[in-house]
Amino acid sequence: MRDGDLLLVRWGARPRTARAAVVRLPGDRPVSVKRLAHPVPEGWWVERDNPNAGVDSWTVGAVPDDDVLAVVLVRLPRWLTRPSRDPRPPRRASG
């Protein structure tokens, strides 16, 4: 995932291993998108997709079940959702 991508999520969906999810991390951290690695007795072990940036369970521990807010269903890349740079109006069909 990259900055600017759009995500279609399902709030309250049942979490599953290896899915991306919207989670509430402990402390004053913002709501984040993390990968659900596996369930643990305390909730879910979450990991980041980018090993060079971010916070995950290696830093803050497991995320309680109630703090897994939504499951990501689809990712639309930013380049797919940007408007065309062509300023001309679309052509009308002739005839």
The first five atom37 places (N, CA, C, CB, O) and aatype in JSON, in Angstrom:
{
  "aatype": [12, 1, 3, 7, 3, 10, 10, 10, 19, 1, 17, 7, 0, 1, 14, 1, 16, 0, 1, 0, 0, 19, 19, 1, 10, 14, 7, 3, 1, 14, 19, 15, 19, 11, 1, 10, 0, 8, 14, 19, 14, 6, 7, 17, 17, 19, 6, 1, 3, 2, 14, 2, 0, 7, 19, 3, 15, 17, 16, 19, 7, 0, 19, 14, 3, 3, 3, 19, 10, 0, 19, 19, 10, 19, 1, 10, 14, 1, 17, 10, 16, 1, 14, 15, 1, 3, 14, 1, 14, 14, 1, 1, 0, 15, 7],
  "atom_mask": [
    [1, 1, 1, 1, 1],
    [1, 1, 1, 1, 1],
    [1, 1, 1, 1, 1],
    [1, 1, 1, 0, 1],
    [1, 1, 1, 1, 1],
    [1, 1, 1, 1, 1],
    [1, 1, 1, 1, 1],
    [1, 1, 1, 1, 1],
    [1, 1, 1, 1, 1],
    [1, 1, 1, 1, 1],
    [1, 1, 1, 1, 1],
    [1, 1, 1, 0, 1],
    [1, 1, 1, 1, 1],
    [1, 1, 1, 1, 1],
    [1, 1, 1, 1, 1],
    [1, 1, 1, 1, 1],
    [1, 1, 1, 1, 1],
    [1, 1, 1, 1, 1],
    [1, 1, 1, 1, 1],
    [1, 1, 1, 1, 1],
    [1, 1, 1, 1, 1],
    [1, 1, 1, 1, 1],
    [1, 1, 1, 1, 1],
    [1, 1, 1, 1, 1],
    [1, 1, 1, 1, 1],
    [1, 1, 1, 1, 1],
    [1, 1, 1, 0, 1],
    [1, 1, 1, 1, 1],
    [1, 1, 1, 1, 1],
    [1, 1, 1, 1, 1],
    [1, 1, 1, 1, 1],
    [1, 1, 1, 1, 1],
    [1, 1, 1, 1, 1],
    [1, 1, 1, 1, 1],
    [1, 1, 1, 1, 1],
    [1, 1, 1, 1, 1],
    [1, 1, 1, 1, 1],
    [1, 1, 1, 1, 1],
    [1, 1, 1, 1, 1],
    [1, 1, 1, 1, 1],
    [1, 1, 1, 1, 1],
    [1, 1, 1, 1, 1],
    [1, 1, 1, 0, 1],
    [1, 1, 1, 1, 1],
    [1, 1, 1, 1, 1],
    [1, 1, 1, 1, 1],
    [1, 1, 1, 1, 1],
    [1, 1, 1, 1, 1],
    [1, 1, 1, 1, 1],
    [1, 1, 1, 1, 1],
    [1, 1, 1, 1, 1],
    [1, 1, 1, 1, 1],
    [1, 1, 1, 1, 1],
    [1, 1, 1, 0, 1],
    [1, 1, 1, 1, 1],
    [1, 1, 1, 1, 1],
    [1, 1, 1, 1, 1],
    [1, 1, 1, 1, 1],
    [1, 1, 1, 1, 1],
    [1, 1, 1, 1, 1],
    [1, 1, 1, 0, 1],
    [1, 1, 1, 1, 1],
    [1, 1, 1, 1, 1],
    [1, 1, 1, 1, 1],
    [1, 1, 1, 1, 1],
    [1, 1, 1, 1, 1],
    [1, 1, 1, 1, 1],
    [1, 1, 1, 1, 1],
    [1, 1, 1, 1, 1],
    [1, 1, 1, 1, 1],
    [1, 1, 1, 1, 1],
    [1, 1, 1, 1, 1],
    [1, 1, 1, 1, 1],
    [1, 1, 1, 1, 1],
    [1, 1, 1, 1, 1],
    [1, 1, 1, 1, 1],
    [1, 1, 1, 1, 1],
    [1, 1, 1, 1, 1],
    [1, 1, 1, 1, 1],
    [1, 1, 1, 1, 1],
    [1, 1, 1, 1, 1],
    [1, 1, 1, 1, 1],
    [1, 1, 1, 1, 1],
    [1, 1, 1, 1, 1],
    [1, 1, 1, 1, 1],
    [1, 1, 1, 1, 1],
    [1, 1, 1, 1, 1],
    [1, 1, 1, 1, 1],
    [1, 1, 1, 1, 1],
    [1, 1, 1, 1, 1],
    [1, 1, 1, 1, 1],
    [1, 1, 1, 1, 1],
    [1, 1, 1, 1, 1],
    [1, 1, 1, 1, 1],
    [1, 1, 1, 0, 1]
  ],
  "atom_positions": [
    [[0.84, -1.17, 0.0], [0.0, 0.0, 0.0], [0.88, 1.23, 0.0], [-0.95, 0.0, 1.2], [1.97, 1.25, 0.57]],
    [[0.37, 2.25, -0.66], [1.12, 3.5, -0.76], [0.21, 4.67, -0.39], [1.7, 3.68, -2.18], [-1.01, 4.58, -0.47]],
    [[0.84, 5.79, 0.0], [0.07, 6.99, 0.3], [-0.8, 7.35, -0.89], [1.01, 8.17, 0.66], [-0.34, 7.34, -2.03]],
    [[-2.06, 7.66, -0.62], [-2.98, 8.06, -1.67], [-3.83, 6.93, -2.21], [0.0, 0.0, 0.0], [-4.81, 7.19, -2.91]],
    [[-3.5, 5.67, -1.89], [-4.35, 4.56, -2.32], [-5.7, 4.67, -1.61], [-3.67, 3.19, -2.02], [-5.78, 5.15, -0.48]],
    [[-6.74, 4.21, -2.27], [-8.06, 4.15, -1.65], [-8.33, 2.72, -1.22], [-9.17, 4.65, -2.62], [-7.99, 1.77, -1.93]],
    [[-8.94, 2.56, -0.05], [-9.24, 1.23, 0.47], [-10.74, 1.09, 0.65], [-8.51, 0.98, 1.8], [-11.41, 1.98, 1.19]],
    [[-11.26, -0.03, 0.2], [-12.64, -0.4, 0.49], [-12.57, -1.36, 1.67], [-13.37, -1.06, -0.76], [-11.97, -2.43, 1.58]],
    [[-13.19, -0.97, 2.79], [-13.11, -1.78, 4.0], [-14.5, -2.18, 4.45], [-12.39, -1.02, 5.12], [-15.5, -1.55, 4.1]],
    [[-14.55, -3.24, 5.22], [-15.82, -3.67, 5.82], [-15.67, -3.56, 7.33], [-16.19, -5.14, 5.39], [-14.94, -4.32, 7.96]],
    [[-16.4, -2.6, 7.89], [-16.36, -2.38, 9.33], [-17.02, -3.54, 10.05], [-17.03, -1.05, 9.7], [-18.09, -4.0, 9.64]],
    [[-16.4, -4.01, 11.12], [-16.97, -5.08, 11.93], [-16.83, -6.47, 11.31], [0.0, 0.0, 0.0], [-17.39, -7.43, 11.84]],
    [[-16.11, -6.6, 10.2], [-15.94, -7.91, 9.56], [-15.07, -8.81, 10.43], [-15.32, -7.77, 8.14], [-14.27, -8.32, 11.23]],
    [[-15.23, -10.1, 10.27], [-14.44, -11.06, 11.04], [-12.99, -11.05, 10.54], [-15.04, -12.48, 10.94], [-12.76, -11.29, 9.35]],
    [[-12.04, -10.79, 11.42], [-10.63, -10.78, 11.0], [-10.16, -12.17, 10.59], [-9.73, -10.25, 12.13], [-10.62, -13.18, 11.12]],
    [[-9.24, -12.2, 9.63], [-8.64, -13.46, 9.19], [-7.15, -13.25, 9.0], [-9.3, -13.99, 7.88], [-6.7, -12.18, 8.6]],
    [[-6.39, -14.28, 9.3], [-4.94, -14.24, 9.15], [-4.55, -13.82, 7.74], [-4.33, -15.6, 9.48], [-5.18, -14.23, 6.76]],
    [[-3.52, -12.99, 7.64], [-2.91, -12.5, 6.4], [-3.7, -11.39, 5.72], [-2.74, -13.63, 5.44], [-3.24, -10.88, 4.7]],
    [[-4.84, -11.0, 6.23], [-5.6, -9.89, 5.65], [-5.1, -8.57, 6.23], [-7.12, -10.06, 5.91], [-4.62, -8.53, 7.36]],
    [[-5.23, -7.51, 5.46], [-4.96, -6.18, 5.97], [-6.2, -5.71, 6.73], [-4.59, -5.17, 4.8], [-7.33, -6.05, 6.36]],
    [[-5.98, -4.94, 7.78], [-7.1, -4.5, 8.61], [-6.83, -3.09, 9.13], [-7.33, -5.48, 9.78], [-5.69, -2.66, 9.24]],
    [[-7.92, -2.4, 9.46], [-7.85, -1.11, 10.12], [-7.86, -1.41, 11.62], [-9.05, -0.15, 9.69], [-8.79, -2.02, 12.13]],
    [[-6.8, -0.96, 12.31], [-6.67, -1.28, 13.73], [-6.4, -0.01, 14.54], [-5.55, -2.3, 13.96], [-5.86, 0.97, 14.04]],
    [[-6.8, -0.07, 15.8], [-6.5, 0.99, 16.76], [-5.31, 0.5, 17.58], [-7.75, 1.34, 17.68], [-5.43, -0.46, 18.33]],
    [[-4.17, 1.18, 17.44], [-2.98, 0.82, 18.2], [-3.0, 1.5, 19.55], [-1.69, 1.19, 17.43], [-3.62, 2.56, 19.69]],
    [[-2.34, 0.93, 20.55], [-2.34, 1.54, 21.89], [-1.65, 2.89, 21.91], [-1.67, 0.61, 22.88], [-0.84, 3.21, 21.05]],
    [[-2.0, 3.67, 22.91], [-1.39, 4.99, 23.09], [-2.09, 6.04, 22.25], [0.0, 0.0, 0.0], [-3.25, 5.89, 21.88]],
    [[-1.37, 7.09, 21.95], [-1.92, 8.21, 21.18], [-1.68, 8.05, 19.68], [-1.33, 9.52, 21.65], [-1.63, 9.05, 18.97]],
    [[-1.53, 6.85, 19.21], [-1.25, 6.62, 17.79], [-2.54, 6.7, 16.98], [-0.56, 5.24, 17.59], [-3.61, 6.38, 17.49]],
    [[-2.44, 7.12, 15.71], [-3.65, 7.17, 14.87], [-4.1, 5.78, 14.47], [-3.39, 8.02, 13.62], [-3.34, 4.81, 14.55]],
    [[-5.34, 5.68, 14.04], [-5.85, 4.42, 13.49], [-4.98, 4.09, 12.29], [-7.39, 4.53, 13.08], [-4.62, 4.98, 11.51]],
    [[-4.62, 2.81, 12.14], [-3.65, 2.4, 11.12], [-4.14, 1.18, 10.35], [-2.3, 2.1, 11.76], [-5.05, 0.48, 10.78]],
    [[-3.52, 0.95, 9.2], [-3.76, -0.27, 8.43], [-2.55, -1.17, 8.65], [-3.97, 0.05, 6.88], [-1.42, -0.79, 8.39]],
    [[-2.82, -2.39, 9.14], [-1.77, -3.35, 9.44], [-2.17, -4.73, 8.91], [-1.49, -3.42, 10.96], [-3.34, -4.99, 8.65]],
    [[-1.19, -5.58, 8.75], [-1.42, -6.96, 8.32], [-1.7, -7.83, 9.55], [-0.2, -7.52, 7.52], [-0.95, -7.77, 10.52]],
    [[-2.76, -8.62, 9.52], [-3.08, -9.52, 10.63], [-2.22, -10.77, 10.49], [-4.61, -9.89, 10.64], [-2.46, -11.6, 9.62]],
    [[-1.22, -10.9, 11.33], [-0.28, -12.02, 11.23], [-0.91, -13.31, 11.76], [1.01, -11.71, 12.0], [-0.93, -14.32, 11.06]],
    [[-1.42, -13.27, 12.99], [-2.06, -14.45, 13.57], [-2.74, -14.07, 14.88], [-1.03, -15.59, 13.79], [-2.34, -13.11, 15.54]],
    [[-3.76, -14.85, 15.26], [-4.4, -14.58, 16.55], [-3.52, -15.07, 17.69], [-5.79, -15.26, 16.62], [-2.8, -16.06, 17.56]],
    [[-3.59, -14.36, 18.8], [-2.89, -14.74, 20.03], [-3.91, -14.61, 21.17], [-1.61, -13.84, 20.29], [-4.97, -14.02, 20.97]],
    [[-3.62, -15.16, 22.33], [-4.6, -15.06, 23.43], [-5.05, -13.63, 23.75], [-4.03, -15.68, 24.67], [-6.19, -13.43, 24.18]],
    [[-4.18, -12.65, 23.54], [-4.53, -11.26, 23.85], [-5.27, -10.56, 22.73], [-3.28, -10.48, 24.17], [-5.73, -9.43, 22.93]],
    [[-5.42, -11.17, 21.57], [-6.08, -10.54, 20.42], [-5.42, -10.94, 19.11], [0.0, 0.0, 0.0], [-5.41, -12.11, 18.75]],
    [[-4.85, -9.95, 18.4], [-4.19, -10.2, 17.11], [-2.78, -9.66, 17.11], [-4.99, -9.56, 15.97], [-2.51, -8.56, 17.59]],
    [[-1.87, -10.45, 16.56], [-0.51, -10.0, 16.31], [-0.54, -9.34, 14.95], [0.54, -11.19, 16.37], [-0.87, -9.98, 13.95]],
    [[-0.19, -8.04, 14.89], [-0.24, -7.3, 13.63], [1.17, -6.9, 13.22], [-1.14, -6.05, 13.75], [2.02, -6.63, 14.06]],
    [[1.4, -6.86, 11.92], [2.7, -6.46, 11.41], [2.53, -5.44, 10.3], [3.49, -7.68, 10.9], [1.48, -5.35, 9.67]],
    [[3.57, -4.68, 10.08], [3.57, -3.67, 9.02], [4.09, -4.31, 7.74], [4.43, -2.42, 9.42], [4.9, -5.23, 7.78]],
    [[3.61, -3.81, 6.6], [4.09, -4.3, 5.31], [5.45, -3.71, 4.95], [3.08, -3.98, 4.21], [6.22, -4.33, 4.21]],
    [[5.74, -2.53, 5.47], [7.02, -1.87, 5.21], [7.91, -2.05, 6.44], [6.82, -0.35, 4.87], [7.67, -1.41, 7.47]],
    [[8.92, -2.91, 6.36], [9.75, -3.16, 7.55], [10.6, -1.96, 7.97], [10.65, -4.32, 7.29], [11.15, -1.96, 9.07]],
    [[10.7, -0.94, 7.12], [11.53, 0.23, 7.44], [10.76, 1.38, 8.07], [12.2, 0.72, 6.19], [11.37, 2.38, 8.45]],
    [[9.45, 1.26, 8.2], [8.67, 2.37, 8.75], [7.44, 1.84, 9.48], [8.24, 3.34, 7.63], [6.92, 0.78, 9.15]],
    [[7.0, 2.59, 10.46], [5.75, 2.26, 11.13], [5.92, 1.51, 12.44], [0.0, 0.0, 0.0], [7.04, 1.24, 12.89]],
    [[4.79, 1.2, 13.04], [4.71, 0.53, 14.33], [3.86, -0.72, 14.15], [4.12, 1.47, 15.43], [2.88, -0.71, 13.4]],
    [[4.23, -1.78, 14.84], [3.43, -3.01, 14.78], [3.52, -3.72, 16.13], [3.9, -3.94, 13.63], [3.99, -3.14, 17.11]],
    [[3.08, -4.97, 16.19], [3.06, -5.7, 17.45], [4.45, -5.95, 18.02], [2.38, -7.01, 17.27], [4.58, -6.19, 19.22]],
    [[5.48, -5.89, 17.19], [6.83, -6.03, 17.72], [7.16, -4.87, 18.65], [7.86, -6.11, 16.58], [8.02, -4.99, 19.52]],
    [[6.48, -3.75, 18.47], [6.71, -2.56, 19.3], [5.68, -2.43, 20.42], [6.69, -1.3, 18.43], [6.04, -2.13, 21.55]],
    [[4.4, -2.67, 20.1], [3.32, -2.37, 21.06], [2.6, -3.61, 21.6], [2.31, -1.47, 20.42], [1.71, -3.48, 22.44]],
    [[2.96, -4.78, 21.13], [2.28, -6.0, 21.58], [1.03, -6.27, 20.76], [0.0, 0.0, 0.0], [0.77, -5.6, 19.77]],
    [[0.27, -7.25, 21.19], [-0.93, -7.67, 20.47], [-2.01, -6.59, 20.52], [-1.47, -8.97, 21.05], [-2.07, -5.8, 21.47]],
    [[-2.84, -6.56, 19.49], [-3.98, -5.64, 19.41], [-5.22, -6.41, 19.87], [-4.15, -5.07, 17.95], [-5.53, -7.46, 19.3]],
    [[-5.94, -5.9, 20.88], [-7.14, -6.59, 21.34], [-8.17, -6.75, 20.21], [-7.77, -5.83, 22.51], [-8.24, -5.93, 19.3]],
    [[-8.96, -7.81, 20.28], [-9.98, -8.07, 19.26], [-10.86, -6.86, 18.98], [-10.85, -9.25, 19.68], [-11.17, -6.57, 17.83]],
    [[-11.27, -6.15, 20.03], [-12.16, -4.99, 19.86], [-11.48, -3.83, 19.13], [-12.65, -4.51, 21.21], [-12.17, -2.92, 18.66]],
    [[-10.15, -3.85, 19.04], [-9.43, -2.78, 18.35], [-9.11, -3.11, 16.9], [-8.16, -2.47, 19.09], [-8.45, -2.33, 16.22]],
    [[-9.57, -4.27, 16.42], [-9.54, -4.57, 14.99], [-10.88, -4.07, 14.46], [-9.31, -6.15, 14.68], [-11.9, -4.73, 14.63]],
    [[-10.86, -2.91, 13.81], [-12.09, -2.19, 13.47], [-12.71, -2.61, 12.15], [-11.81, -0.73, 13.44], [-13.93, -2.66, 12.03]],
    [[-11.88, -2.92, 11.15], [-12.39, -3.23, 9.81], [-11.36, -4.1, 9.08], [-12.7, -1.92, 9.01], [-10.18, -4.11, 9.42]],
    [[-11.84, -4.81, 8.08], [-10.97, -5.62, 7.23], [-10.95, -5.0, 5.84], [-11.46, -7.12, 7.17], [-11.99, -4.61, 5.31]],
    [[-9.75, -4.9, 5.26], [-9.61, -4.33, 3.92], [-10.08, -5.36, 2.89], [-8.13, -3.9, 3.64], [-9.61, -6.5, 2.89]],
    [[-11.0, -4.96, 2.03], [-11.51, -5.84, 0.98], [-10.78, -5.62, -0.34], [-13.0, -5.62, 0.79], [-10.44, -6.57, -1.04]],
    [[-10.55, -4.33, -0.68], [-9.96, -3.98, -1.98], [-9.07, -2.75, -1.8], [-11.05, -3.71, -3.05], [-9.39, -1.84, -1.04]],
    [[-7.96, -2.75, -2.52], [-7.08, -1.57, -2.58], [-7.11, -1.04, -4.0], [-5.62, -1.91, -2.13], [-6.85, -1.78, -4.95]],
    [[-7.41, 0.25, -4.16], [-7.34, 0.91, -5.46], [-6.11, 1.79, -5.46], [-8.64, 1.73, -5.76], [-6.05, 2.75, -4.7]],
    [[-5.13, 1.49, -6.31], [-3.92, 2.29, -6.33], [-4.2, 3.73, -6.7], [-2.91, 1.7, -7.3], [-5.14, 4.02, -7.45]],
    [[-3.39, 4.63, -6.18], [-3.56, 6.06, -6.41], [-3.6, 6.4, -7.89], [-2.45, 6.84, -5.73], [-4.41, 7.22, -8.31]],
    [[-2.73, 5.77, -8.68], [-2.68, 6.1, -10.11], [-3.98, 5.76, -10.81], [-1.52, 5.38, -10.78], [-4.31, 6.37, -11.82]],
    [[-4.71, 4.79, -10.31], [-5.98, 4.39, -10.92], [-7.1, 5.36, -10.58], [-6.35, 2.98, -10.48], [-8.07, 5.48, -11.33]],
    [[-6.98, 6.04, -9.46], [-8.07, 6.91, -9.0], [-7.83, 8.38, -9.3], [-8.26, 6.73, -7.52], [-8.71, 9.21, -9.07]],
    [[-6.65, 8.73, -9.83], [-6.37, 10.13, -10.17], [-7.13, 10.53, -11.43], [-4.85, 10.36, -10.37], [-7.25, 9.72, -12.35]],
    [[-7.64, 11.74, -11.49], [-8.29, 12.19, -12.72], [-7.27, 12.32, -13.85], [-9.02, 13.53, -12.5], [-6.08, 12.52, -13.6]],
    [[-7.75, 12.21, -15.06], [-6.88, 12.35, -16.23], [-6.28, 13.75, -16.25], [-7.67, 12.07, -17.53], [-6.91, 14.71, -15.8]],
    [[-5.08, 13.86, -16.78], [-4.44, 15.18, -16.88], [-4.81, 15.88, -18.19], [-2.92, 15.04, -16.78], [-4.39, 17.02, -18.4]],
    [[-5.56, 15.24, -19.05], [-5.96, 15.83, -20.32], [-7.09, 16.82, -20.05], [-6.4, 14.73, -21.35], [-8.17, 16.41, -19.65]],
    [[-6.86, 18.14, -20.26], [-7.89, 19.14, -19.93], [-9.02, 19.2, -20.95], [-7.25, 20.49, -19.82], [-10.03, 19.87, -20.71]],
    [[-8.87, 18.52, -22.08], [-9.93, 18.59, -23.1], [-11.15, 17.8, -22.66], [-9.42, 18.08, -24.45], [-11.01, 16.75, -22.04]],
    [[-12.34, 18.29, -22.99], [-13.54, 17.51, -22.68], [-13.58, 16.23, -23.53], [-14.82, 18.36, -22.91], [-12.98, 16.19, -24.6]],
    [[-14.28, 15.21, -23.06], [-14.35, 13.97, -23.85], [-15.03, 14.22, -25.19], [-15.1, 12.88, -23.06], [-15.92, 15.06, -25.3]],
    [[-14.61, 13.48, -26.21], [-15.22, 13.6, -27.56], [-16.61, 12.99, -27.55], [-14.35, 12.92, -28.65], [-16.88, 12.02, -26.85]],
    [[-17.46, 13.61, -28.35], [-18.8, 13.05, -28.52], [-18.79, 12.21, -29.79], [-19.89, 14.16, -28.6], [-18.12, 12.54, -30.77]],
    [[-19.53, 11.13, -29.73], [-19.63, 10.27, -30.91], [-20.37, 11.03, -32.03], [-20.36, 8.93, -30.56], [-21.38, 11.7, -31.77]],
    [[-19.87, 10.93, -33.23], [-20.56, 11.6, -34.34], [-21.52, 10.63, -35.0], [-19.54, 12.14, -35.38], [-21.37, 9.41, -34.95]],
    [[-22.52, 11.24, -35.62], [-23.41, 10.4, -36.42], [-24.74, 10.35, -35.96], [0.0, 0.0, 0.0], [-25.58, 9.67, -36.56]]
  ]
}
